[in-house]
Amino acid sequence: QVHLVESGGGLVQPGGSLRLSCAASGFTFSYGLMSWYRQAPGKERELVATFITNTGGMTRYADSVKGRFTISRDNAKNTVYLQMNSLKPEDTAVYYCNAYYVPSGRTHWGQGTQVTVSS
């Protein structure tokens, strides 16, 4: 059974940083196309950052986070990260880890972690 467990969320002041982690299990992690999404209150869930392929390092970011957020992965630890710098109040949302498992074509979600940016 696939499990995605996010951690690292919390309350941070504007301009601060957080690093989110997503620990994956139940599938061959290197075959997973990993992404981070977020959903703010009253808004639709949106893509924040993603790997374009599961084998290379090519990534894509939402325009609103380019230059501030960085997605990375450690296949040895079955973990994907989201480094968030220069945080703004509008980054406040629940952040979700997403895995598209290439061999099955199925998508899996974590339970989410709350990020609140406020002074």
C-alpha positions in Angstrom: 0.0 0.0 0.0 1.3 3.4 -1.0 1.9 5.9 1.8 3.1 9.5 1.5 3.7 11.3 4.8 4.5 15.0 4.7 6.3 16.9 7.5 8.0 20.2 8.1 5.1 22.5 8.0 4.4 25.2 10.6 4.1 28.9 11.4 6.8 31.2 10.0 7.2 34.9 9.6 7.3 36.6 6.2 10.7 36.3 4.7 11.4 33.1 6.5 12.1 29.6 5.3 10.8 26.1 5.7 11.7 22.7 4.3 8.9 20.2 3.7 9.6 16.5 3.5 7.5 13.7 2.0 8.5 10.2 3.0 7.2 7.6 0.5 6.6 3.9 0.9 4.8 1.1 -0.8 6.2 1.6 -4.3 9.5 1.8 -6.1 10.3 5.4 -5.4 12.6 5.9 -8.4 9.6 5.2 -10.7 7.5 7.9 -9.1 7.0 11.3 -10.7 6.9 13.5 -7.6 5.2 16.8 -7.1 4.1 19.3 -4.5 0.7 20.9 -4.6 -1.0 23.4 -2.2 -4.5 24.5 -1.4 -5.3 27.7 0.3 -8.7 28.3 2.0 -11.4 28.9 -0.5 -9.1 28.1 -3.5 -8.5 25.2 -5.7 -5.5 22.9 -5.3 -2.6 24.1 -7.4 0.7 22.7 -8.6 3.6 24.2 -6.8 6.6 22.2 -8.1 7.2 19.0 -10.0 9.8 16.8 -11.5 9.1 16.6 -15.2 10.6 13.1 -15.4 11.2 10.5 -12.7 14.7 9.8 -13.9 16.2 13.2 -14.4 16.5 16.4 -12.5 14.3 18.6 -14.8 11.7 20.5 -12.8 8.9 22.9 -13.2 7.5 25.5 -10.9 4.4 27.7 -10.5 5.3 31.3 -11.5 4.4 32.5 -8.0 7.2 30.4 -6.4 9.9 30.5 -9.1 13.2 31.6 -7.6 12.0 31.0 -4.0 11.1 27.3 -3.9 13.2 24.3 -4.8 12.0 20.7 -5.2 14.5 17.9 -4.7 14.5 14.2 -4.1 16.7 11.6 -2.4 16.0 8.2 -4.0 18.1 6.4 -1.3 15.8 7.8 1.4 12.5 7.6 -0.6 12.0 11.2 0.2 11.1 14.3 -1.8 11.7 17.8 -0.4 10.4 21.3 -0.9 12.7 24.0 0.2 10.7 27.3 0.6 12.6 30.6 1.0 11.4 34.2 1.2 8.0 33.0 2.3 5.0 35.3 1.8 1.6 35.4 3.5 0.1 34.3 0.2 2.1 31.0 0.5 -0.2 30.1 3.4 -1.8 26.8 2.5 -2.0 23.1 3.1 0.9 21.5 1.1 0.4 18.1 -0.4 2.9 15.6 -1.7 1.8 13.8 -4.9 3.2 10.8 -6.5 2.4 9.6 -10.1 3.6 6.1 -10.2 4.7 5.6 -13.8 4.3 1.8 -14.1 0.7 1.7 -12.9 -0.4 5.2 -14.1 -2.0 5.8 -10.7 -1.7 9.0 -8.6 -1.3 9.0 -4.8 -1.6 11.8 -2.3 -0.3 12.5 1.2 -2.5 13.9 4.0 -1.0 17.4 3.7 0.9 19.7 6.0 -0.1 23.2 7.0 2.1 26.1 6.2 1.2 29.5 7.7 3.1 32.6 6.9 2.2 35.4 9.3 3.8 38.0 11.5 
